[in-house]
Amino acid sequence: MADLSHLDERGRARMVDVGPKPETDREATAEAVVSMLPATQEAVFSGDLPKGDAVAVARLAAIGGAKRTSELIPLCHPLMLSAVDVEVERVAAGARIEVTARTTGRTGVEMEALTGAAAGALALYDMIKGVDRAAQIGPVRLLAKSGGRSGSWRR
């Protein structure tokens, strides 16, 4: 268990001490896909849903989710994000939400990007569930990260 930084020497969960680490510019990008029927997709991207502008709601939820990650994920450090960029685009399956989070700090922003993408997908699902019971979320995954000791990674 020595390789798992969120566990102490006795295997108990702990918050990692990032105090000694240097501050570096950090960025992470994640995506979430919401699969839906073609008619639902058309309503989402034409703005014709009964609940309103689903794309705007998903975008705001993604930003809010990224900003509140440490409140939702127990061992995440609260971070001062410098930016959260969100794109919601039409894809063959339905919609894809891509979130890029940035900060200058001692720990990465992968969880913020992932939480933002998941929150955006959940909000979009909430907007369409009344017209498309078959809608589903997934995958939610990290696409890229940079900064810190481990450097850059890209899916």
C-alpha positions as CSV (number, residue, x, y, z in Angstrom):
1,M,0.0,0.0,0.0
2,A,3.0,2.3,0.1
3,D,2.3,3.3,-3.5
4,L,-1.1,4.6,-2.6
5,S,-0.6,8.2,-1.4
6,H,-4.1,8.4,0.2
7,L,-3.3,5.6,2.6
8,D,-1.2,5.9,5.7
9,E,1.3,3.3,6.9
10,R,-1.6,1.3,8.5
11,G,-3.8,1.4,5.4
12,R,-6.2,4.1,6.7
13,A,-7.5,6.8,4.4
14,R,-5.8,10.2,4.8
15,M,-5.5,13.5,3.0
16,V,-2.1,13.8,1.4
17,D,0.2,16.6,2.7
18,V,1.0,18.7,-0.4
19,G,2.6,21.5,1.6
20,P,6.2,20.7,0.7
21,K,5.4,20.3,-3.1
22,P,6.3,23.3,-5.4
23,E,3.5,25.2,-7.0
24,T,3.3,24.6,-10.8
25,D,0.8,25.4,-13.5
26,R,-1.6,22.5,-13.8
27,E,-4.3,21.6,-16.3
28,A,-6.6,18.7,-16.8
29,T,-9.3,17.9,-19.4
30,A,-12.1,15.3,-19.0
31,E,-15.2,14.4,-20.9
32,A,-18.6,12.9,-20.3
33,V,-20.9,11.5,-23.0
34,V,-24.7,11.6,-22.7
35,S,-26.3,9.1,-25.1
36,M,-29.8,9.9,-26.2
37,L,-32.3,9.4,-29.0
38,P,-31.8,11.4,-32.2
39,A,-35.0,13.3,-31.6
40,T,-33.8,14.3,-28.1
41,Q,-30.4,15.3,-29.5
42,E,-32.2,17.6,-32.0
43,A,-34.3,19.2,-29.2
44,V,-31.2,19.7,-27.0
45,F,-29.2,21.5,-29.8
46,S,-32.1,23.4,-31.2
47,G,-33.2,24.7,-27.8
48,D,-36.6,23.0,-28.0
49,L,-36.7,21.1,-24.7
50,P,-39.7,21.7,-22.4
51,K,-37.2,22.6,-19.5
52,G,-35.3,25.1,-21.5
53,D,-31.7,25.6,-22.7
54,A,-30.1,22.3,-21.7
55,V,-26.7,23.2,-23.2
56,A,-26.5,26.3,-21.0
57,V,-27.6,24.4,-17.9
58,A,-25.0,21.7,-18.6
59,R,-22.3,24.3,-19.0
60,L,-23.1,26.0,-15.7
61,A,-23.4,22.7,-13.9
62,A,-20.0,21.7,-15.2
63,I,-18.4,24.9,-13.9
64,G,-20.1,24.6,-10.6
65,G,-19.1,21.0,-10.2
66,A,-15.5,21.7,-10.9
67,K,-15.5,24.5,-8.3
68,R,-17.1,22.4,-5.6
69,T,-15.1,19.2,-6.1
70,S,-13.5,19.2,-2.7
71,E,-17.0,19.3,-1.1
72,L,-18.0,16.2,-3.0
73,I,-14.9,14.0,-3.1
74,P,-13.6,13.4,0.5
75,L,-9.8,13.4,0.0
76,C,-9.6,16.3,-2.6
77,H,-7.9,19.5,-1.6
78,P,-9.8,22.7,-2.0
79,L,-8.2,24.4,-5.0
80,M,-8.3,28.0,-6.3
81,L,-9.1,27.3,-9.9
82,S,-7.9,29.9,-12.4
83,A,-10.2,28.8,-15.2
84,V,-12.8,26.2,-16.1
85,D,-13.6,25.9,-19.8
86,V,-16.6,23.9,-20.9
87,E,-17.6,22.7,-24.4
88,V,-20.9,20.9,-25.1
89,E,-21.0,19.4,-28.6
90,R,-23.1,17.2,-30.7
91,V,-21.7,13.7,-31.2
92,A,-23.1,10.6,-32.8
93,A,-24.3,9.2,-29.5
94,G,-25.9,12.4,-28.4
95,A,-23.8,15.0,-26.5
96,R,-20.2,15.3,-25.3
97,I,-19.2,17.6,-22.4
98,E,-15.6,18.5,-22.3
99,V,-14.2,20.3,-19.2
100,T,-10.7,21.8,-18.9
101,A,-9.7,23.0,-15.4
102,R,-6.6,25.1,-14.6
103,T,-4.8,26.2,-11.5
104,T,-1.3,27.1,-10.2
105,G,-0.9,25.0,-7.2
106,R,0.6,22.0,-5.4
107,T,-1.8,19.3,-6.6
108,G,-3.5,18.5,-9.8
109,V,-6.9,19.3,-11.2
110,E,-7.9,16.0,-12.7
111,M,-10.7,15.5,-10.1
112,E,-12.0,19.0,-10.8
113,A,-12.2,18.3,-14.6
114,L,-13.8,14.9,-14.0
115,T,-16.3,16.2,-11.5
116,G,-17.2,19.1,-13.8
117,A,-17.8,16.7,-16.7
118,A,-19.9,14.4,-14.6
119,A,-21.9,17.3,-13.1
120,G,-22.5,18.7,-16.6
121,A,-23.7,15.3,-17.8
122,L,-26.0,14.8,-14.8
123,A,-27.5,18.2,-15.4
124,L,-28.0,17.5,-19.1
125,Y,-29.6,14.1,-18.2
126,D,-31.9,15.9,-15.8
127,M,-33.0,18.2,-18.6
128,I,-33.8,15.3,-21.0
129,K,-35.1,12.5,-18.7
130,G,-38.7,13.5,-19.2
131,V,-38.5,13.1,-22.9
132,D,-35.9,10.3,-23.2
133,R,-36.1,7.6,-20.5
134,A,-33.4,5.6,-22.4
135,A,-30.7,8.4,-22.0
136,Q,-27.5,7.3,-20.3
137,I,-24.2,8.8,-19.1
138,G,-20.8,7.3,-19.9
139,P,-18.0,7.2,-20.3
140,V,-16.7,9.8,-18.0
141,R,-13.0,9.9,-18.4
142,L,-9.8,11.9,-18.1
143,L,-8.4,12.9,-21.5
144,A,-5.2,14.8,-20.5
145,K,-3.3,16.3,-17.7
146,S,-0.2,18.4,-17.3
147,G,1.9,19.9,-14.6
148,G,3.4,18.6,-11.4
149,R,6.0,15.9,-10.7
150,S,4.4,13.3,-13.0
151,G,4.4,15.6,-16.0
152,S,2.0,15.3,-18.9
153,W,-0.3,12.5,-19.8
154,R,-2.7,12.2,-22.7
155,R,-5.3,9.4,-23.5
